[in-house]
Amino acid sequence: MNFRKKTVSVLVLILLMISSLYAGAMGTFTQEDLKELVSSDEKTLHIWYHDEALTDYLSSAAISYKDKTGIRVVPVLAQGAEYLEQINRASVSDPENNKKAADPEDIPDLFLVRNDSLEKAYLAGLAVNTSDPLAILNTENFSKTALNAVTYKDKMIGYPLSFETSVLLYNKTYLEEMAKNQILAEQAEAVPEDADTENAEGETAADVITEEQIEAKMDELVPASIDDILSFADNFDAPEAVEAVFKWDVSDIFYNYFIIGNYMTVGGESGDDPEKISIYNEDTIQCLKVYQNLNQFFSIDTKEVTYDTVLTDFIDGKIVFSVVTTDAVKKLEDAKTEGLFSYDYGITGIPSINDERDTRSLSVTSAVAVNGYSKKQTEAELFASYLTDEYAGQLYEKSGKPSANLGVIYKNEKMNTTVKEYGHSVSMPKMIATSNFWVQLEICFTNAWLGEDVNQLLKQLSEKIMTQVNGEPYTEEAIVIEETATEEIIDEGMDN
């Protein structure tokens, strides 16, 4: 039986009426209102998830919510492939296979899902438009990136829980040493050779460096662009341990996307509009050319490099700069605790390409969706609100995943940089028609890295995706591009 066609119970109708009354009159609930609304004996919610790292967080939240409201929440870890298919099978009947309708008490009432799977979930009836009873889905609590990630056809169909995006990681110890050397050199040049400037301790003016001077110089050394990294590499007197100034996982599109992210559009800001697709344009061609030329400067083997090997090399002091995801902070802190990481490190936003072209990271948002087949959608929405707002402050400590909620305060201030970068990032699109786009784009980047014609690669990629979206053959008009200033800078750096 299709539960969406059942008559809604009297209790749910009453809850919806109260929810509407409070949302309209007050815009939010008080703690007393919330407890009175959802408290009921023998009431249970089932929340499904597929990432074991969230077990402690969800279990803790369930206990806290039971104490707060009287509602029992049962987290269910769904392992294996076809996660949404598992939820669908647990939610609906299948007469053709003699499968009866699931017990209403065992149906997943809500579930965690990546934003790029939301269209699929929505069209299957598994995700519904949120009523946002506690009025939390706004820019005070979430960035536009987070809200766009859970938006489909101008309606929000989920609550943003956590995110993953890329940032620039750097060895702060190396930058500090370079800063000191530069300051000493500058001071030495400023002091006349015959000047007697020793103090009581026998130090010259050139030997005295303040912490403020070091911090200021280090700020200058943190790269704001790819050009800055090239300049750093040209002037860096590398310690013996350093094997690469800049190294990242060039085999994974997640760490490459920033290069073209500001100029490539797939589905618009919410990733759901087939009319807003721009893959092959002058800017994306220019940016991918820069990426291709970086291989000649920072030669990285796509067959040998992985994210884990890059992070291990950074921990060993072999790399100065790298592009990493948000999980790197916790991994580096754990390595420090275990005595495996003896350096200091810093996190900053992904640098631009140069003064003319910016970058934009890719991000994935994990959302809490309410199951359209559940008979307890109002209660489910209230728990979804609790997870992503009131209890969001526990997420990072219990799972290592940063919260999408802007109100969360982190003990490690480096996490604030990842939050800022997430707010500037591009969400994975949720269109089913472009579901293979990332695989195709990754192939495009790999071939570009290996030296194939960038212009032709992007043209072919665009034609393939647009053919899928339109359902008929699509041909792009060829674009003619001249060499950019950034390419010339890279070439000059290679010559040096």
N, C-alpha and C positions, 0 to 999 in steps of 0.2 A: 504494500500500500504506500502511496506517496503521501508523506506526512504534511506536505504543503497544502494538500487538499482537505485535510482533516479540519474539523471545527476546532477553533482555538478554545482552550479551557477557560473557564470563568476566572480562574486565578490569574492567568496571563493577561486577560482583558483588563482586569482590575489594575494589574501592575503597569500596563501600558497607559491606562488613563491617569494613574498617579504620576507616572514618569512624565507624561505630556503636561500635566498640571504644573509640576515643579519646574520643568524646563522652561515653560512659558512664563510663569510668574516670577521665578527666582533666577533661572539660568543655571542653577547648580543645586546640589543637595547638601544639607548639613549632615554630620555624622549620625545624629539621631534619626533623621529622615531615612538615610540609607539603611540603617539596621532594621528599622521598622518595615521598610519596603521589601527587603529580601529575606528576613528571618522567617524560617519555617522548619518544623521538624521533618526529618526524613527527606530533605531536599538535597540532591546531589548533582554536580556538574562534572562532565568528563572533558578534559582538555588533552588533545593529542599533540605530540611533538616528535621530531625525528633526530634531534641533535642531543646526544647523551650529555654534553657539557651543560645543558640546561636543567638537568635532573635536580640538583641541589636547590637551584633557584625556585623552580616550580613547586617542589615539595615544601620548601620553607614558606612560600607564598600561600600554599594551600592551608597550611597550619595556621598562619596568621589570619587568613581570611575567615577560617572556621571560627576562630576566637572572636573575630570582629563582628561577624554577621550571622553565624549559625549555619551557614551554607557549607556543605562538604564538597570539596573539590578533589577529583581523582586524576592525577597526571598519568597519561598512557604513552609510553615510548613505542612508537611504531618503527620498527627496524626493517631494513630491506628496501628494495627498489619500489617504484610506483607508489609513492607516498599518498598522493591525492587519490589514486585508484583504491587504495586501502580504505581511505576515509569514505569514499563513495560507496564501496561495497558494504561498509559497516552502517551506512545511513539509509540505503534504499533497498526495496525488494527487487528481485530479478525472476519473474515468473518463467522465463524461458529456461532457466537453469534450476527451477524448482526451489528458488531461494525465497523464503518468506521475509516479510518486513522485519527489520531489527526491533528488538525490544526498545521502546522509547526511552527507557532508563539507561540503556547502554550506548545509545547513539552519541558520537562525538558532538558535544554542544558547541565547542569552539576548538580551534587548532592553530598552530603556528605554521606560517608559510612564507616563503620568500616572495618579495614583491613582483618578481618577474613571472610568477605562477598565478598571480591573482586573476588575470583574465580567464584563464582556464578554469580556476575554481569558481569564478562568478558564473560563467556560462554553463557550468555543470550544476548550478544551484547550490553549491557548497558554501559560497561566500555571499553575504547579503549587504545591502546598503546599511551603514551604521546609523543609528538614531542618536548616538552620542549623548546619552541621558545625563551625564555629568558635565557636559560642555567642556571637554578637555582638548578636543581636536582643533587647536588654533595656534597661531604663530607665537603666542606667549609660551606655550609648552613644547612646540615642535618647530623645527626649521621648515622652510618651504620644500626643501628636498624631501624631508620625511613625509610631509603631507601629500606631495605629488606622488610619492612612491606608493601610497595606499589609495590613490584616486583613480577611478575608472569611469570614463564618460561623465566627468564632472561630478561624480558621486564618490564619497569615501566608502570603501568596502573593507576596511581593516583599521587596526590601531598599531602605529609604529612601535616596535619593541626595541630592537637593537639594529646596529649597522656595521658594515665593514667598508672601508675605503682605503686608499693608498696615501702615504705621506713620505716625505724625504727624511731618511735617517742619516745621522752623521756622527763620526767619532769626535766627541768634544775634546778629548785629551789631545788629539793631534792638532785640532784647530787652536787650542790654547797655547801649545808649544810654538806653532807658527806665528801666532799673535805676538808672543813675547819676543821672538826673534826679529819680527818686523819693527816692533817698537824700539828695541835696542839699536837696530840699524838706523832708524830714523833719528834717534837721539844722538847717536855717535856722529852722524853727518852734521847735526846742528851745533855740535860743540867744537870750537877751534882746537886745532891740534896742540897748540902751545898753552892752552888754558889749564890752570891749576884748580881743579874743581873737586878734589877729594874731600869727603866729610870726615868726621871723627872716626868712623869705622873703616876708613880707607876706601870707601866706595866712591865712584865717580857718578856724576849726574846721569850718565848713560846706563848705569847699573840699577838705578832706582826706578822700579815700575810699580805703579799702584794697581789695585784690583779693578778700580774704575777704568783705568786705561786698557787693561786686558779685556774687560767685558766689552768695552766700546769697539776695540779692534776685532774681537771675535764676532761681534754683530756684523761687522763689515765683511768678514770672511764667510759667513753663512750665505750660500748662494741664493740669489733671487731669480736666477735664470740659468738655462743650460750654458749660455755664453760664460757666465760666472764660473761654472764648474770647469769649463775648458781653460779659462784663465788661471784658475786655482791649480789645475794639473800642470800647467806650463811653468808655474812658479814654486811648486811644492817640492821641498827637499825631503823626499820620502824616507821615513825610518826603514830599517832593514826588514821589518815584518810586513810592510805594506807591499801587496802584489797588484793592487788595482785602486785607482783613485775613485772610480765610479763603476759600480757593477750591480746589476739587478737581473731578475729572472726574465730574460727577453723571450722565453718560450711561452709565457702566460700572458694573455691579453689583458688581464686585470692590472698588471704592472706596466703595461705599454700604453694603455688607452689614453692616458693623460696627454700624450703627444698630440692627438687629434681631437680630444674630447671637447674642446671649446668650439669646434667648427663642424663636427659631424652630428647630425640630428637623426634620430630614429624614433619617431612617434611623438615628438615634442617633449615638453617638460614632464608630462605624466606618462610618457612612453606608451600611449594608447591610441594615437591618431595616425592612421595610415596616410593621411594627406600631408603629414609633416615629416618627410624623409629627405635628407640631403646627405648623401655619402660621397658623391663625386663632385667636388668643387675645387676652386683654386686654392683655398686655404688648406684643405685636407691634403692636397697634393704637395704643397710646399712643406707642410709639417711632416709628412711621411718621408719626404726627401731628407729632411734634417735627421730624422730617426735613422734612415739608411746610412747616412754619412757618419753617424756616431759609431757604427761598427768598425769603421776604419780607424777611429781614434781610440775606442775602448774595447777593441776586439774581444767579443764574448761568444763562446761556442754554444749555440742553441741546443745541441745534443747533450752537452755536458752539464749545463747550468740548471739548477732547480732552486725554488725558493728556500728550501731547507739548507742547501749547500751555501747559498749566499749569506743566510743568517749566521750559519756556523763560521764562515770566513770572517764576517764582521765581528763576531764574538772573539775570534782569535786575533783580531787587530790587522787583518789582511786587506780590509776595505775601508775607505774613508767615507764615501757616500753610497747610499743605496735607496731604492724605492721599495717600501715594505707596506704591509697592511697593518691594521690596528692591533693585531695580536702580538706584534713584535715587542711592544712595551712590556707586557707581562712576561714574555719569554726571556727578555733581557734582564728583567728584575729577578726572575727565578735563577738565571745563570749567575747573577751577582751573588745571590744568597748561597748558591752551591759552590761559590768560589771559582767559577769557570770563566768569569768575565771581569777583567781587571781594569777596564777603561771606563771613562765617563762618556755618556752619549747625549745627543740632543735630537729632538723631533721638530721639523718645521713643515710648512705647507709645500706642496709640489711646486718647484720653480717654473717660471714662464720659460718660453723658448728664447725670446730676446725682447727688446723694447717694443717690437712691432706685433708679436704674436704671443698670446697667453695660452695657458694649458688648463685642463679641467679633469679631475680624477673621476674614475668610475666608482659607483657605490652600489651595494646591495642592502636592502632593508628587510629585516625579518619582522613580520607583522602578525598580529593576533586577529584571526577572522572568526566570525560567528557563523555556525553552520545553518544553512537555510532549511535543513531538514529537522533541526532541533525544535522541540516544543517548549524550550526554556530560553528563548532568545533574549528576553529582557534581562534575566539573571546572568546569562552568558556575557552580555554587553557590560554589565556592571563589573563582573570579574575581569574582563578585558581592560576596562578603564583602570581598575585597581592595579593590575600587572604593569601597565605602561605609564602610570602616573604616580599614585601614592606609594607603591612598592618598588618603583623603578630604581630608587637609590641603592637597592640591594643587588641589582643585577650584575654589576661589574665584579663586586667582591665574591659573589657566589658562582659566577660562570666565566669570568674573564672577558665578557662581551660588553662593549660600551652601549649605554642606553641612548635611544633616540630622543629621550626627553631632555630638554634644555635645562631643566631645573636640577639635574643631578650634579653633585659636587664630588670631584675625585680627589683622593689623597695624593695621587701622583699628578702633578700639574701638567705633565706632558700629554696626558689624555685630553686636556682642553684643546690642544692643537688638532687632535684627530676630530674632535667635535666641530671645530671651525672648518676644517677641510671638508668634512661631510656636508656641511651646509652649502659649500660651494660646488659640490660634486654633481655628476650626472647619474641618475638612477638607471638601473637596467630596465629596458623596455619590457612591457608585459604582453605585447601582441603575440598571439600564437603564430601568426603568419611569418614572424621574424625570429622564431624560436631557435633557428640554426644560425642566426646572424653572427653570434660570438665565435662559433667554430670557424665560420668562413672568414671572419675578420682576423682571427688568430693565424689562419693559413696565409692571409694576405700580408700580415706583419712579418711572418717567418720568411716568406719569399722576398719581401722587400729587404729584410736584414741580410739575406744571402745575395742581394745585388740585382734582382729582377727589376724591370721597368715599373716604377711606382705609379706613373700615370695610367698605364695599362691595367695594373693590378686593381686599382680603385675603380676604374671604369667597369671592369668585368664584375667586380663585387657588387657595384650598384645595380648593374643590369640583372644580375642573378636575384638579388633581393627584391627589386622592383617588379620583376616577372612573377615572383611568388606572391607579392602583395596584390598586384593587379589581375593575376590569373591569366595573363597573356604576355607574349614576348615584348620585351622593353629594350630599347636601344638608346644609349647616351650619346650626345654630341661631344666629340673629342675636344678637350681643352688643351691649349698650348701654353706651357709654362717655361719661364726663363729662370736661370740660376738665381738663388736668393743671396742676400748679404750674409745670412747665417752660414750658408754652405761655404762661402768664401772664408769666413772666420775659422771654420773647422779645418778647411784646407790649409790655412796659414798655421794653425796650431799643429797640424800634422807635420808640416815642413820644419817647424821648430823642434 
